[in-house]
Amino acid sequence: MRTEGLLAGALMLLLPVGGCATTSFSSDLHRVQELSRSPVPLRVADGPPEDHDPAVVQAVLSTPLTADGAVSIAFRNNRHLRASLRELGVARGWLAQAGTLPNPVVEFDVRYQTDRTQPLQGDIRLEYGLTRAILTAQRSGLARAELETAQTRVAGTVLELGYEVRAAFYAVQASEERLMAVQQALDAFAASRDAARALHAAGNISALDASMQEAAYETARITLAEIELERLDRREHLQRLLGLHGDATEWTLAGGLPVTPDTLALETMTEARALEASLDLAAQRANLEALARRVGLSRAEGWLPDITVDAHGEQDGNTVEIGGGARVTLPIFDQRRGATAAYGAQFDAALERYYASAVDLRSGLREARNRLRSAHARARQYDAVIVPARERVLRETLLQYNAMQVSVFQLLQARRELLDATLARAEIRRQFWTATAGAETLFAGRQVGAAESSSTGTSMSASGTSAGGH
């Protein structure tokens, strides 16, 4: 009976180790929301995969769409994000499993004697893996660190999606502005073409001048078609991020790109602030803790004997025998040194990558500042100098053309250059606001975006029309 008491006492001590970990990941979604400071859909934990708040999405789309509205739709409706959120349940499930105590093993047998006068005999054995139960706490700590890593990485995914939606939204706004500019220019080219036809029919201008007006109009039509395709492509990209299809794709924009601000507050964009906010570095730190715990667990598994305790009883017909024992596997040959060394190498490599990521983040911050400063300066130059200057050039050239002091070639050149400047301004505004969104996302915790080309997209000059001379 003393053996039974010792075994029962050992099992009672181990019960709190396993606990009652839950497989629900609602708390993980709250943690992601806290880390990303974004309204992730908490009801993902309770609803089926096909549930995606269609009424809320429709309410947002019923009014002209803003950048914030687009981000809110993506957080609720983007299936890739919802899949990432649901994958938190994997890490949560492994945490619950890691905290589970091993099951006891029951073995029994019954024996008959050839002598029918002898009673039925039998014995029963109860075994329990003590070593595995002792290591349950370490396995739980490892699984908890891996869960924290998953939470931080998913929070970074949330921030990245928010940036991608804003960048795509600004691209659609820029295309709308570019399309409107080309349409207005096309109307002007059409009016000049019609006037040239009438003047040529009256014999007031040459066939060359009339042909130049015709060519300018047709070139503007090609430019309009190219930018219309650009707008449709950018719109579809945004709709994929928002997870929209069917009737939900009939949305309208709330307005054009905001005007570029006069000044920038670059002094707050410090390395210390970026390093402190980085979710990428936080995820790597959590991963380092998990790897360190894995090394410790492997080392403990290597030196700790595999102990199985048992209690058994035997009934031989007249008496009942009760006893206990243990089976011990001595760690003489296999001490998990290879596995421990492998996990240690993983930890060392992860630590090197952590330091490399910190260096990359510092460099990424400098790139973000450079992109923001450059885009702001160029946008302000187009707003304050280039476009107004091109408008003045066109007005003066038109006056001189009406006075027959310049040729039609110079008038068309002035129109093309004004249109090119207007198209470029829209693209540079897009670059500025995209760079702004990238900087905000970096200080929210996720490094995103890459250096963009200085190309300003489709222009009249690139569409095949060359300037002529007198």
N, C-alpha and C positions, 0 to 999 in steps of 0.2 A: 504493500500500500504506500510505502514511502516513495517508491519509484513513480507511482501514479501521481502523487502529489507534486513531485519535482517537475514532471512533464507538464502537468496542468499549469503550474506556476510560470514555467518558461513561456508557454503559449499565451498566457494572459499578459505577460510583459511585452510580447511582440505585437499584440493586437493594435495598440495605438500607433505603431509604426506605419501600418498599412493605411489606416484612416478610411475615409469614405469619399475619395476624390470623385468629383462629378465629371461627366462627359459633356455637359452643356458648355458652350463657349460664349455665352452672353457676356460674361465678364471680360473675355478677350476683346470683343467688339468695343466695349466701353474703354478698354485700355488703348486700342487703336485710335478711337475718337479723341482720347486725351492726348496721345502722342502727336497726332497729326493736326489737332485742333480743327478738325473738319467734320461736317455732319454726315458721317458714314451711316448707312441704313442698319440700325440696330435690330430691326425686325427680321433680318436675314436668319438670325439664330432660331426663330420660331416658325417662319413661313416656309412653304415648299419652294423648290427652285423656280417654279413658274410664277411665283408671286413677286411682282416688281412695282407695286404702287402705281398702277396706270392712271388712277384718278388724279394723283398729285402731279404726275408728269403732264397730263392733259391740262391741268389748271395753269401750270407754268407756260405751256405752249399757247394757251388761249390769248395771251397778250404778246406784244412784240418782245423778242428774245434779247436779253442782256447777257453779258459775260458771266455775271454771278448766277443768273438763271440757268445758263448752259451748264455750269459746273454742278449746280444742285441736281439737275437732271442726270448728269453722268454718274454722280455718286449713287443715285437710286437705280439707274437703268443700265449701266455698263456691265455686261455679263462677265467680262474678264475680271473686273474688280470684284464682282460678287463671288466669282470662283475663288479668287485669292482670299476673300474674307471667309469663305466656307472651309478653305484648306487649313485655317486655324484650328478647326475641329480635329484635324489629324494630330497635331501636336498636343492638343488638349486630351485626346483619347489616349495617346502614348503616356502622358503624365498620369492619367488615371490607372493605366495598366501597370506602370512602374511602381505605383504605391500599393499594389495588391500583393498580399501574402501568398506564399505557395500553398497549394491544396495538400491536405494529408492523404496518405496512401493507406488503404485498408486491404489486408490480405487474410483470407481464411480458407480452411479446408476441413473436410469431414472424412472420417475413416470408419470403415466397417471391419469388424473382426470376423475371421472364418468360424470362430466359435460363436454360434448364435446366442449362447447364453450371456455373452459379454455385451455390455451396453455400447451405444453409439459414442464415438470419441471425436473430438474436434479441437482445433485451436484457431486463434485469431491474433493478427499482428497489426498494429497501428504505427506507421512510420511518418516522420516529418523532417523535411529538409531544413535544418537549423541554419546552415550557412547562408542559404539563399534568403531566408527570412531576415538574418542579421544585416545583409547588404541591401535590403529594401530601401532603407533611408538614403543610401548613397545613390541608388538608381533613381529615386524620386528627385533628388537634388539635380541630377543630370538632366532629367526630363523637364524639370522646371526651367532650367537655364535655356534649354532648347526651345521651350515655349516662349520665353521672353525674346529670344532671337527672332522667332517667327512673327511675334507681335510687332517688333520694331521694323522688320522688313516690310510687312504689309502696310504699316503706317507710312513708310516711304513710298510704297506703291500708290497709296491714296494721294499723296502730295504730287507725285509725278503725273498722275492722271489729271489732277486739277490744272497743272501747268500745260499739259498737252491740249486740254480743252480750251484754255484761254488763248494759247498760240493759234489753234485752229480757228477760233472765233475771230481773232484779229485778222487772220488771213482772209476770211470771208468778207469782213468789213472792208478791207483794202481792195478786194476784187470788186465789190459793189461800187466803191468810189471810182476805181479805174474804169469800170464799165460805164458809169454815168459820164465821166469825162470824155470817153471816146464817142459816146452817143451824141453829146453836145457838139463835139468837133465834127462828127459826121454830118450833123445838120448844117454846120457852117460850110463844109466842103460841098454839100449838096446844093446849097444856095449859090455858091460860087460857080459850080458846074452849070446850073441852070442859067445864071446870068451870062456865063461865057458862051453857052450855046446861042442865046439870043443875040449877043453882040457879034458873034461870028456870022450868024445868019444875016445880020444887018451890014456886015462887011467892016465892022469897027475894030476887030482884033483878028490876028492871024489864026490859021488852023493850028499852028504850034501851040499858041497860048490856050486855045480851046482844048487841045489834046492833053496838055499838062493838067488842066483842071479836071478832066475826066479821069486821068490816071491817079491824081491825088484822092479823088472821091473813092475809087475802087480800092486803093490801098487802105484807106480808112475803114472800108467794109471788112477787109481781111483782118485788120487789127481788132475790130469789134468782135469778129468771130473767134479769134484766138483768146481774147480776154473773157468772152462768154464761156468758152470751154474751161478756162482757168477757174472762173467763178463756180461752175458746176462741179469741177473736181474738188475744189476746196470745200464746198458745201457738203459733198458726199463724205469727205474725210471727217468733217465735224459730226455728221449724222452717225457715222460708224462709232465715233467716240461716245455719242449720246445714246447709242443703242436704239435709234429710231427707225421705223419702217412704216409702210402703208400710209394711212391718212396723217400720221404724226409728222410726216416730212413736209407738210404744208405750212411751215412757220415763216415768220418775217423777222427782220432785224429791228431792234429798237432805235438804231441810229448808226452814224458813221463813227470812224475812229476819233477819239478825243484829240483835242489840240495838244500839241507838245508843250509841257510846262516851260516856264522861263528859266528855272534853275533846277539843279540836282543836289540832293543831300548825300554826297558820296562819303562824307567823313564818318558816317555811322556804319559803313560797310567794312568792318574790321575783321581780321583773321580770328581773333579771340572769340568774337560773337559767332562766327560761322562754325568754328570747331565745337563750341559749346552746344550749338543747336543741331549739329549733324546727326540725323538718324542712322545714316550709313555707318558712322563710327560707333554709335551706340549699339547697333546690331552686331558689329564685329567684336565689340567688347563682350557682349552677351555670349557670342559664339566662342570667344576665348575662355570664358568661364566654363562653358559646357565642355570644351576640350580638356580643360584642366581637371574638371570633375571626372571625365572619362579616363584620363590617365590615372587618377587616384583610384577609381573603381577597378581598373585593370590590375593595378599594383596590389590592391587588397585581395582580389580574386586569385592572384598568383601566390601569395604567401599564406592566405587563410585556408586551413584544411577544409575539405568538403565533409561536413559532419551531418549525418542523418541519425536522429534519435528515434527509438521505438519503444513501444510498450506492447507486451504480448501476454496472452493467457492461453492455457491449455486445459482441457477437460478430458480425463482418461476414463471416465465412467464412475469412479468413486471419489476422486479428489479434483480440485481445481488449482492449477498452478498459475501464478501471476508473476511477471518479471519485466525487466526493461533492459535496454542495451543501446549501443551506438555503433554506427559504421563510419569510419574515418578514412578519407582518402588523403594520403600524405603528399604534400606538394614537393616532391623530391626532384623529379625530372622536368615536369611541365610547370614552370612558375610564371607563365605568360610574359616572359621577358620580351619576346619578339613583338607581341601585340602592344605591350606597354611602350616599347621603343617606337613603334609605328604611330601610336597616338601622340607621343611626345614630339615626333617629327611634324605631325599635323599641327600641333600647337605652335611650334617654332615658325612654321611657314605662315600660319595665320597671323602671328605676331608681326612678322615682316610685312605682310600685306596691310596690316593695320597702320603701321608707320608709313607705308607707301601711300595709303589712302589719305592720310593726314597731309602729306606733301602735295598730293594731287588736289586735295580740297583747297589748300592755300593757293595753288596755281589757278584752279578753277575760279576762285574768288577774284583774283587779279584779272582773269579773262572777262569775267562778268562785268567788272568795273570798266574795263576798256571798251567792251561792246556797248555798254550803256552810255558812256561818255561820248563815244564816236557817233552812235545813232542819234543821241540828243543834239550834238553839234550840227550834224548834217540835216536833221529835220528842221532845226531852227533856221538854218541857212536857206533851205527851200521855202520855208514859211515867210521869212522876213525879207529875203533878197531875191532869190532866183526866180520864183514864180511871178512875183510882182514885176520884176524886170522884164521877163518874157512877155507879160501882158502889155507893158508899155511899148516894147519893141513892136508887137503886133499892131497896136493902135497907130503908132507913128508910121509903120510900113504901109498900113492900109490907107492912111491919109495921103502918103506920097504916091501910092499906086493910083489912087483916084485922080491925083493931079498929074498922072503919067510921068512921074519922076523916077520910078523904079519899075522893074519888070515883074511879070507874074511869077517868075522863078523865086525872086526874093520874098514875095508875099507868101508863097507856099512854104518856103523855108521857115519863115517866121511862125506860121501856123504849126508846122511840124514841131519846131523847137518848144513852143508853148505846150503842146500836147505831151511831148516827151517829159518836160519838167513836171507837168501835173501828174502823169503816171508815176514818175519817179518819187514824187512827194508822198503819194499814197503808200508805196512800198517801203519807203524809209520810215514813215510813221509806224507802219506795221512792225518793222524791225525794232523800233524804239520800244513800243509797248510789249513786244515779245521779250525783249531783253529785260524790261522792268518786271514782267511776270517771272522770268528766270531768276532774277536777283531776289525777289520776294520768296520764291520757293526755296532758294538756297538757304536763306536765313530762317525759313520755317523748318528746315531739316533735310532737304534733299537737293543734291546737285544735279541739275538738268541742263539741257540745251547745249549747243555747240556753236562755234563761230560760224556766222552766216556769210555767204558771199555778198560782196558789195553790189552785185548786179541788181538792177531795178526792174527787171522783167521786160515785157514786150514794149517796144517803142515804135513809133512811126518810122524812124530812121532805120531800124533793124528789119523793117518789113519789106524792104526792097526799093524804096523810093530814094533817089539820090538828089542832092541839091544841084540845081543848074546855075548858070550865070547869065549874064546879059547876052 
